[in-house]
Amino acid sequence: MVDIEYDVIVAGAGPVGLLLACELRLHGAEVLVLERLAEPDPTIKAGSINTPTAEALYRRGLLPQLVAAQDRNLEQFKSFLAGQAPRTGPTKAPPKFAGHFAGIMLSAENFDETDPAFAGRGPAGDIGMISQQDIESILAERAQDLGVTVRRGTALTGLADDGDAVVAETGAGPLRARWLVGCDGGRSTVRKLAGFDFPGTDPEVTGHQAIVELEGAEQLGHGWTTTPTGIYAHGPFPGRILTVELDGPPADRDAPITASELEASLRHVSGTDVRVTAVRTATRFTDNARQATAYRTGRVLLAGDAAHVHSPFGGQGLNLGIGDAFNLGWKLAATVQGWAPDGLLDTYTAERHPIGAWVLDWTRAQVALMRTDAASRAARAIVTDLLATTDGTTQVVKQISGVWQRYDLPGDHDLVGRSAPDLVLDDGTRIADHLRDGRALLLDLAGRADLREVAAGYQDRAAVVTAQSPDAGDLAGLLVRPDGVVAWAGDDAPGLAKALSTWLGAPTA
């Protein structure tokens, strides 16, 4: 028997694994990250983030890094547009967080930014054009600052859960921890070894995404283009291409991707005679859509693509995984530290599984509209007309941006279960400024001594701030969980006491 060496072992050092490790370490847990790759994976992946992802990182003090990364990416986008001849008038940037639905381009002119769903997001509401590589780099630096141990080039090859701890087998020998979390991607070793059920639907399409050197790029359209043989995308930065062919999955998804393969796919779908002369980075994908029936079995949990896989359409994968990690981190840390109330860890699956199920259906619907048969193209024409309206575009942007997301939490106030509004307080701070240390927050907006007295036994787990805000209306107080979700809102002290015990356990003496 190996002595317990860590509170938590995280398998996978992608963005999900790194954020989870950072959250655990922020809350005092001893955590080890195992990564089979010796170096970060440079393969092109997600190119944007949604509002919940931006809010999560903003609430941990990472806004400057997000702004810097977005500025760099916007410069690349402008450079791409400057080198293209517009087909029909001037080309404008798409609305935030959304360039298309099923390859149907969304017009910025039809996006209503005044919709109440986008209110109260603060600086995070202006963040979107951030790549997965950007996020991974930002989180790797944060993990180092927090003292997270990351072992690269060390693959997990086996595991055993004895009920009290988990033994992880690696090439460097066994490691024992109280908990193990698989953040090791869609082909997760942890998921397979632990025996999670993973039902879903089989793939229908072959997709390619790459950054290449092109000859004849001027023949390609901007953004997403539908053709009789499929769909392709060009941009939003030089050399980036994406193709979707709807005649079945690839024969060998793991085979090396060549310039000739990418060229043949792009020619087939676009109907042009472009040439791919070099490949900088490339990947294949399908629309395989599966989800674990539960995200926990014993002392083993899943997060990110290990828990759910789907096509990349709509850019939901990275964001879904970040949401998993942000939801799980403080709950698992509370369990490790011993103050978690009964059932807290079970709320991870209860809250995140419905969001994952929605994403799978959101991507399936897009594949249905991409098919080339007559019935699918007829449905596509109708959806195209709907998306050409202000209501249609705005509704789709709400979905893609994630501002619709809400957990089913106990409480009657409309804010309960939603991401907390980033209120500006009378001392010049915002709500996000008080969430950086990972504790919950009781915001007393009406100078209520009885509310502060109820929270007096939780100051090790919740900051208490008394302030006013011009945007708070008649709201007396807010209890915000460590993940930024409103757990209580209103003016009743008994309701606050119940919410505190539900999410933060018993008060200290």
C-alpha positions as CSV (number, residue, x, y, z in Angstrom):
1,M,0.0,0.0,0.0
2,V,1.3,3.4,-1.0
3,D,0.9,6.2,1.5
4,I,-1.5,9.0,0.6
5,E,0.6,11.6,-1.1
6,Y,-2.0,14.0,-2.5
7,D,-5.5,15.1,-1.8
8,V,-6.3,15.1,-5.5
9,I,-4.6,13.8,-8.6
10,V,-5.8,15.4,-11.8
11,A,-5.2,13.5,-15.1
12,G,-4.7,15.9,-17.9
13,A,-2.9,19.3,-18.1
14,G,-5.2,21.0,-20.7
15,P,-7.2,24.0,-19.7
16,V,-9.8,22.0,-17.8
17,G,-7.2,20.1,-15.8
18,L,-5.2,23.2,-15.1
19,L,-8.1,25.3,-14.0
20,L,-9.4,22.5,-11.7
21,A,-5.9,22.2,-10.2
22,C,-5.7,25.9,-9.6
23,E,-9.1,26.0,-7.9
24,L,-8.2,23.1,-5.7
25,R,-4.8,24.7,-4.7
26,L,-6.5,28.0,-4.1
27,H,-8.7,26.3,-1.5
28,G,-5.7,24.6,0.2
29,A,-5.8,21.1,-1.4
30,E,-2.6,19.3,-2.2
31,V,-2.9,18.5,-5.9
32,L,-0.8,16.8,-8.6
33,V,-1.4,17.1,-12.3
34,L,-0.3,14.2,-14.5
35,E,0.1,14.8,-18.3
36,R,1.2,12.2,-20.8
37,L,2.5,14.8,-23.2
38,A,6.0,16.2,-22.5
39,E,5.0,19.6,-24.0
40,P,1.8,21.6,-24.4
41,D,-0.2,20.4,-27.5
42,P,0.1,23.1,-30.3
43,T,-2.7,21.6,-32.4
44,I,-5.3,24.2,-33.4
45,K,-8.4,24.0,-31.2
46,A,-11.1,26.3,-30.0
47,G,-10.8,30.0,-31.1
48,S,-13.1,31.7,-28.6
49,I,-14.6,31.6,-25.2
50,N,-18.1,32.4,-23.9
51,T,-19.3,34.7,-21.1
52,P,-19.3,32.1,-18.2
53,T,-15.6,31.2,-19.1
54,A,-14.6,34.9,-19.2
55,E,-16.4,35.5,-15.9
56,A,-14.7,32.5,-14.2
57,L,-11.2,33.8,-15.1
58,Y,-12.1,37.4,-14.4
59,R,-13.3,36.5,-10.9
60,R,-9.9,35.0,-10.2
61,G,-8.1,38.2,-11.2
62,L,-7.0,37.2,-14.7
63,L,-8.7,40.0,-16.7
64,P,-5.5,41.7,-17.7
65,Q,-4.2,38.5,-19.3
66,L,-7.5,38.0,-21.1
67,V,-7.5,41.5,-22.5
68,A,-4.0,41.2,-23.7
69,A,-4.7,37.9,-25.5
70,Q,-7.9,39.3,-27.1
71,D,-6.0,42.4,-28.3
72,R,-3.4,40.1,-30.1
73,N,-6.1,38.0,-31.7
74,L,-8.1,41.1,-32.9
75,E,-5.0,42.4,-34.6
76,Q,-4.7,39.1,-36.4
77,F,-8.3,39.3,-37.4
78,K,-7.9,42.8,-38.7
79,S,-4.8,41.7,-40.7
80,F,-6.9,38.9,-42.3
81,L,-9.7,41.3,-43.3
82,A,-7.2,43.8,-44.7
83,G,-5.8,41.2,-47.0
84,Q,-9.2,40.1,-48.4
85,A,-11.4,41.7,-51.0
86,P,-15.0,42.0,-49.7
87,R,-17.5,40.2,-51.8
88,T,-20.6,42.4,-51.0
89,G,-19.7,45.6,-49.4
90,P,-17.5,46.2,-46.3
91,T,-16.9,43.2,-44.0
92,K,-17.7,43.6,-40.3
93,A,-16.7,41.6,-37.3
94,P,-19.4,39.1,-36.1
95,P,-21.3,39.8,-32.9
96,K,-19.5,38.8,-29.7
97,F,-19.2,35.0,-29.1
98,A,-21.0,34.1,-32.3
99,G,-20.0,33.9,-35.9
100,H,-22.4,31.3,-37.2
101,F,-25.0,28.7,-36.4
102,A,-24.6,25.5,-38.5
103,G,-22.5,27.5,-40.9
104,I,-25.1,30.2,-41.3
105,M,-23.4,33.5,-40.7
106,L,-24.8,35.9,-38.1
107,S,-25.0,39.6,-38.9
108,A,-23.7,42.1,-36.4
109,E,-26.4,44.5,-37.5
110,N,-29.1,42.1,-36.3
111,F,-27.6,41.6,-32.8
112,D,-29.5,43.6,-30.0
113,E,-26.8,44.3,-27.4
114,T,-29.4,46.0,-25.2
115,D,-31.2,42.7,-24.5
116,P,-31.4,42.4,-20.6
117,A,-29.7,39.0,-20.8
118,F,-26.4,40.7,-21.5
119,A,-26.7,43.3,-18.7
120,G,-24.6,43.2,-15.6
121,R,-21.7,41.2,-17.0
122,G,-19.0,43.8,-16.3
123,P,-15.7,43.7,-18.1
124,A,-16.1,40.0,-18.8
125,G,-18.9,40.8,-21.2
126,D,-16.4,42.4,-23.6
127,I,-14.2,39.3,-23.7
128,G,-14.6,36.6,-26.4
129,M,-11.9,36.2,-29.0
130,I,-9.5,34.1,-26.9
131,S,-8.0,30.8,-28.2
132,Q,-7.7,27.6,-26.3
133,Q,-3.9,27.9,-26.5
134,D,-4.3,31.4,-24.9
135,I,-6.3,29.9,-22.0
136,E,-3.9,27.0,-21.5
137,S,-1.0,29.4,-21.3
138,I,-2.7,31.7,-18.9
139,L,-3.7,28.8,-16.6
140,A,-0.3,27.2,-16.8
141,E,1.3,30.4,-15.5
142,R,-1.4,30.6,-12.7
143,A,-0.8,27.0,-11.7
144,Q,2.9,27.7,-11.4
145,D,2.2,30.8,-9.3
146,L,-0.1,28.8,-7.0
147,G,2.4,26.0,-6.5
148,V,0.6,23.3,-8.4
149,T,2.8,20.3,-9.3
150,V,2.5,19.3,-12.9
151,R,4.3,16.2,-14.1
152,R,4.6,16.2,-17.9
153,G,5.5,13.1,-19.8
154,T,3.8,10.9,-17.2
155,A,0.9,8.9,-18.3
156,L,-1.7,7.3,-16.1
157,T,-1.9,3.6,-17.0
158,G,-4.1,2.2,-14.3
159,L,-6.2,3.0,-11.3
160,A,-7.8,1.3,-8.3
161,D,-10.4,2.8,-5.9
162,D,-10.3,1.1,-2.5
163,G,-13.1,3.3,-1.0
164,D,-10.7,5.3,1.1
165,A,-8.3,6.5,-1.7
166,V,-7.4,6.0,-5.3
167,V,-4.1,4.4,-6.5
168,A,-3.0,5.8,-9.8
169,E,-0.5,3.6,-11.8
170,T,2.1,5.5,-13.8
171,G,5.3,4.7,-15.6
172,A,7.1,6.3,-12.7
173,G,5.3,4.1,-10.2
174,P,2.1,4.2,-8.2
175,L,0.6,7.3,-6.6
176,R,-2.1,7.4,-3.9
177,A,-4.6,10.2,-3.5
178,R,-7.9,10.7,-1.8
179,W,-9.5,11.6,-5.1
180,L,-8.8,11.3,-8.8
181,V,-10.3,13.5,-11.6
182,G,-10.1,12.6,-15.2
183,C,-9.6,15.7,-17.4
184,D,-7.8,13.7,-20.0
185,G,-9.9,14.3,-23.1
186,G,-12.5,12.6,-25.2
187,R,-10.7,9.3,-25.2
188,S,-10.2,9.5,-21.5
189,T,-8.2,6.7,-19.9
190,V,-9.7,7.5,-16.5
191,R,-13.2,7.2,-17.9
192,K,-12.5,3.8,-19.4
193,L,-10.6,2.4,-16.5
194,A,-13.2,3.5,-14.0
195,G,-16.0,2.0,-16.0
196,F,-18.2,5.1,-16.6
197,D,-21.2,4.6,-18.9
198,F,-20.8,6.7,-22.0
199,P,-23.9,6.5,-24.2
200,G,-24.6,8.7,-27.2
201,T,-24.8,8.9,-31.0
202,D,-22.3,7.8,-33.6
203,P,-20.5,10.2,-36.0
204,E,-21.8,11.2,-39.5
205,V,-19.3,13.8,-40.7
206,T,-15.6,14.2,-41.3
207,G,-14.2,17.6,-40.4
208,H,-10.8,19.2,-40.7
209,Q,-9.5,22.3,-39.1
210,A,-6.0,23.6,-39.9
211,I,-3.7,26.5,-40.3
212,V,-2.0,26.2,-43.6
213,E,-0.2,28.1,-46.4
214,L,-2.5,28.6,-49.3
215,E,-2.3,29.4,-53.0
216,G,-5.5,30.7,-54.5
217,A,-7.0,31.8,-51.1
218,E,-8.7,34.8,-52.9
219,Q,-11.1,32.3,-54.4
220,L,-12.5,31.4,-51.0
221,G,-15.3,33.2,-49.3
222,H,-15.1,34.9,-45.9
223,G,-16.4,33.2,-42.8
224,W,-18.6,30.1,-43.2
225,T,-19.8,29.1,-46.7
226,T,-22.4,26.5,-47.7
227,T,-21.9,24.6,-50.9
228,P,-23.7,21.6,-52.6
229,T,-21.0,19.3,-51.2
230,G,-20.6,20.5,-47.6
231,I,-19.5,23.6,-45.7
232,Y,-16.2,25.3,-45.3
233,A,-14.8,28.2,-43.3
234,H,-11.9,30.6,-44.1
235,G,-10.5,32.9,-41.4
236,P,-10.7,34.7,-39.0
237,F,-7.0,34.9,-39.3
238,P,-4.6,34.1,-42.2
239,G,-4.3,30.5,-43.2
240,R,-7.1,29.1,-41.0
241,I,-9.4,26.7,-42.8
242,L,-12.2,24.4,-41.8
243,T,-14.1,21.8,-43.9
244,V,-17.1,19.7,-43.2
245,E,-17.9,16.7,-45.4
246,L,-21.1,14.8,-44.7
247,D,-20.5,11.4,-46.2
248,G,-19.4,9.6,-43.0
249,P,-16.6,9.6,-40.4
250,P,-12.9,9.3,-41.4
251,A,-11.6,5.8,-42.1
252,D,-8.7,6.4,-39.7
253,R,-9.0,9.4,-37.4
254,D,-5.5,8.9,-36.0
255,A,-3.6,8.8,-39.3
256,P,-1.2,11.7,-39.9
257,I,-2.9,14.7,-41.6
258,T,-1.2,15.7,-44.9
259,A,-1.3,18.7,-47.1
260,S,-2.8,16.6,-49.9
261,E,-5.6,15.4,-47.6
262,L,-6.5,19.0,-46.6
263,E,-6.2,20.2,-50.2
264,A,-8.5,17.5,-51.5
265,S,-11.1,18.2,-48.8
266,L,-11.0,22.0,-49.3
267,R,-11.3,21.6,-53.1
268,H,-14.1,19.1,-52.8
269,V,-16.2,21.3,-50.5
270,S,-15.3,24.8,-51.9
271,G,-15.3,23.8,-55.6
272,T,-12.1,25.9,-56.1
273,D,-8.6,24.9,-57.3
274,V,-6.8,26.2,-54.2
275,R,-3.5,24.6,-53.3
276,V,-2.3,23.8,-49.7
277,T,1.5,24.2,-49.9
278,A,2.3,23.7,-46.2
279,V,0.6,22.6,-42.9
280,R,1.4,24.4,-39.7
281,T,-1.2,22.6,-37.5
282,A,-4.2,20.4,-38.3
283,T,-6.8,18.2,-36.7
284,R,-9.6,15.9,-37.7
285,F,-13.0,15.9,-35.9
286,T,-16.4,14.2,-36.1
287,D,-19.8,14.8,-34.6
288,N,-19.6,11.8,-32.3
289,A,-21.8,12.9,-29.3
290,R,-21.6,11.1,-26.0
291,Q,-22.0,11.9,-22.3
292,A,-21.3,10.1,-19.1
293,T,-24.5,9.2,-17.3
294,A,-22.8,10.4,-14.1
295,Y,-19.7,12.4,-13.5
296,R,-18.6,10.6,-10.4
297,T,-18.2,6.9,-9.4
298,G,-16.7,6.4,-5.9
299,R,-13.6,8.6,-5.6
300,V,-13.2,9.1,-9.3
301,L,-14.7,12.1,-11.1
302,L,-14.7,13.3,-14.7
303,A,-14.6,16.9,-16.2
304,G,-14.4,18.4,-19.7
305,D,-14.2,16.1,-22.7
306,A,-13.6,13.1,-20.5
307,A,-17.3,13.5,-19.4
308,H,-18.8,14.6,-22.8
309,V,-17.8,14.7,-26.4
310,H,-19.5,16.4,-29.4
311,S,-18.7,18.3,-32.6
312,P,-17.0,21.7,-32.2
313,F,-19.8,23.6,-34.0
314,G,-20.7,26.6,-31.9
315,G,-17.5,26.6,-29.9
316,Q,-18.9,25.0,-26.8
317,G,-16.4,22.3,-25.9
318,L,-13.7,24.4,-24.1
319,N,-16.4,26.5,-22.4
320,L,-18.3,23.4,-21.2
321,G,-15.1,22.0,-19.7
322,I,-14.1,25.3,-18.0
323,G,-17.6,25.4,-16.4
324,D,-17.2,21.8,-15.1
325,A,-13.8,22.7,-13.5
326,F,-15.1,25.9,-11.9
327,N,-18.1,24.2,-10.5
328,L,-16.2,21.1,-9.2
329,G,-13.1,22.8,-7.8
330,W,-14.5,24.4,-4.7
331,K,-16.8,21.5,-3.9
332,L,-14.1,18.9,-4.1
333,A,-11.8,21.1,-2.0
334,A,-14.5,21.6,0.6
335,T,-14.9,17.8,0.7
336,V,-11.1,17.4,1.1
337,Q,-11.0,20.0,3.9
338,G,-13.9,18.4,5.7
339,W,-16.4,21.3,5.8
340,A,-18.5,20.3,2.9
341,P,-22.2,19.8,3.8
342,D,-23.8,16.4,3.0
343,G,-24.4,16.0,-0.7
344,L,-22.3,18.9,-1.8
345,L,-20.2,16.9,-4.2
346,D,-23.3,15.2,-5.7
347,T,-24.5,18.7,-6.9
348,Y,-21.6,18.7,-9.4
349,T,-23.3,16.1,-11.6
350,A,-26.8,17.5,-10.9
351,E,-25.8,21.0,-12.0
352,R,-23.4,20.3,-14.9
353,H,-25.0,17.3,-16.5
354,P,-28.0,19.3,-17.9
355,I,-25.6,21.9,-19.4
356,G,-23.6,19.2,-21.1
357,A,-26.8,17.5,-22.4
358,W,-27.9,20.8,-23.9
359,V,-24.5,21.3,-25.7
360,L,-24.8,17.8,-27.3
361,D,-28.2,18.6,-28.7
362,W,-27.1,22.1,-29.7
363,T,-24.3,20.6,-31.9
364,R,-26.5,17.8,-33.2
365,A,-29.1,20.3,-34.4
366,Q,-26.3,22.1,-36.4
367,V,-25.2,18.9,-38.1
368,A,-28.8,18.2,-39.1
369,L,-29.0,21.6,-40.8
370,M,-25.6,21.0,-42.5
371,R,-26.7,17.9,-44.4
372,T,-26.9,18.1,-48.2
373,D,-30.2,16.3,-48.8
374,A,-33.3,18.2,-50.0
375,A,-35.2,18.1,-46.7
376,S,-32.3,19.3,-44.7
377,R,-31.5,22.1,-47.2
378,A,-35.2,23.2,-47.1
379,A,-35.1,23.4,-43.2
380,R,-31.8,25.3,-43.5
381,A,-33.4,27.9,-45.8
382,I,-36.1,28.5,-43.2
383,V,-33.6,28.8,-40.3
384,T,-31.5,31.1,-42.4
385,D,-34.5,33.5,-42.8
386,L,-35.2,33.3,-39.0
387,L,-31.5,34.2,-38.2
388,A,-31.7,37.2,-40.5
389,T,-34.0,38.8,-38.0
390,T,-33.0,40.7,-34.8
391,D,-34.9,38.4,-32.6
392,G,-33.4,35.3,-34.3
393,T,-29.8,36.5,-34.2
394,T,-30.1,37.8,-30.6
395,Q,-31.6,34.5,-29.4
396,V,-28.8,32.4,-30.9
397,V,-26.1,34.7,-29.5
398,K,-27.7,34.3,-26.0
399,Q,-27.4,30.5,-26.4
400,I,-23.8,30.5,-27.8
401,S,-22.6,33.1,-25.3
402,G,-23.9,31.1,-22.3
403,V,-25.8,34.0,-20.7
404,W,-28.9,31.7,-20.5
405,Q,-27.2,29.2,-18.2
406,R,-28.8,28.8,-14.8
407,Y,-28.6,26.0,-12.1
408,D,-31.8,24.8,-10.4
409,L,-31.1,25.9,-6.9
410,P,-33.5,26.4,-4.0
411,G,-34.8,29.9,-3.7
412,D,-37.5,32.2,-5.1
413,H,-35.5,35.2,-6.3
414,D,-34.9,35.4,-10.0
415,L,-31.1,35.8,-9.4
416,V,-30.8,32.5,-7.6
417,G,-28.9,29.9,-9.7
418,R,-27.6,32.5,-12.1
419,S,-24.2,34.1,-12.5
420,A,-24.0,37.0,-10.1
421,P,-24.3,40.5,-11.7
422,D,-21.0,42.3,-11.6
423,L,-22.4,45.2,-9.5
424,V,-20.2,48.3,-9.1
425,L,-20.1,49.1,-5.4
426,D,-19.9,52.6,-3.8
427,D,-16.2,52.0,-2.8
428,G,-15.3,51.6,-6.5
429,T,-14.9,47.8,-6.4
430,R,-17.0,45.3,-8.2
431,I,-18.4,41.9,-7.0
432,A,-15.7,40.1,-9.0
433,D,-13.0,41.9,-7.0
434,H,-14.2,40.1,-3.8
435,L,-14.2,36.6,-5.3
436,R,-10.5,36.4,-6.1
437,D,-9.5,34.4,-3.0
438,G,-12.0,31.6,-3.8
439,R,-14.3,32.2,-0.8
440,A,-18.0,32.8,-1.1
441,L,-19.3,36.4,-0.7
442,L,-22.1,37.8,1.4
443,L,-22.9,41.3,0.0
444,D,-24.9,43.4,2.5
445,L,-26.4,46.1,0.4
446,A,-28.7,47.6,3.0
447,G,-26.6,47.8,6.1
448,R,-28.4,44.9,7.7
449,A,-26.7,43.8,11.0
450,D,-28.9,40.8,11.2
451,L,-27.6,39.4,7.9
452,R,-24.0,40.0,8.9
453,E,-24.7,38.2,12.2
454,V,-26.0,35.2,10.5
455,A,-22.8,35.0,8.4
456,A,-20.5,35.6,11.4
457,G,-19.7,31.9,11.7
458,Y,-18.6,31.6,8.1
459,Q,-15.9,34.1,7.7
460,D,-13.3,31.4,6.9
461,R,-15.5,30.4,4.0
462,A,-17.3,33.6,3.0
463,A,-16.2,37.3,2.8
464,V,-18.7,39.7,4.2
465,V,-18.9,43.1,2.5
466,T,-21.2,46.0,3.4
467,A,-21.7,48.4,0.5
468,Q,-24.2,50.1,-1.7
469,S,-24.7,49.9,-5.5
470,P,-26.8,52.1,-7.7
471,D,-27.7,49.1,-9.8
472,A,-28.9,46.9,-6.9
473,G,-32.5,48.4,-6.7
474,D,-34.2,47.3,-3.5
475,L,-32.1,44.2,-3.1
476,A,-30.9,43.9,0.5
477,G,-28.3,41.2,0.0
478,L,-26.7,38.6,-2.1
479,L,-24.9,35.3,-1.2
480,V,-22.5,34.4,-4.0
481,R,-20.9,30.9,-4.1
482,P,-17.2,30.6,-4.7
483,D,-18.0,29.9,-8.4
484,G,-19.9,33.1,-8.8
485,V,-23.4,31.6,-8.7
486,V,-26.0,33.4,-6.6
487,A,-27.1,31.1,-3.8
488,W,-29.4,33.5,-2.0
489,A,-30.9,36.9,-2.8
490,G,-33.4,39.0,-0.8
491,D,-33.8,40.3,2.7
492,D,-34.8,37.4,4.9
493,A,-32.2,36.3,7.5
494,P,-33.7,32.8,7.9
495,G,-33.4,32.2,4.2
496,L,-29.8,33.4,4.3
497,A,-29.0,31.0,7.2
498,K,-30.5,28.1,5.2
499,A,-28.5,28.9,2.1
500,L,-25.2,29.2,4.1
501,S,-25.7,25.8,5.7
502,T,-26.7,24.3,2.3
503,W,-23.6,25.4,0.5
504,L,-21.0,26.1,3.2
505,G,-21.9,23.6,5.9
506,A,-22.1,24.3,9.6
507,P,-20.8,27.6,11.1
508,T,-17.8,27.7,13.4
509,A,-18.4,28.5,17.0
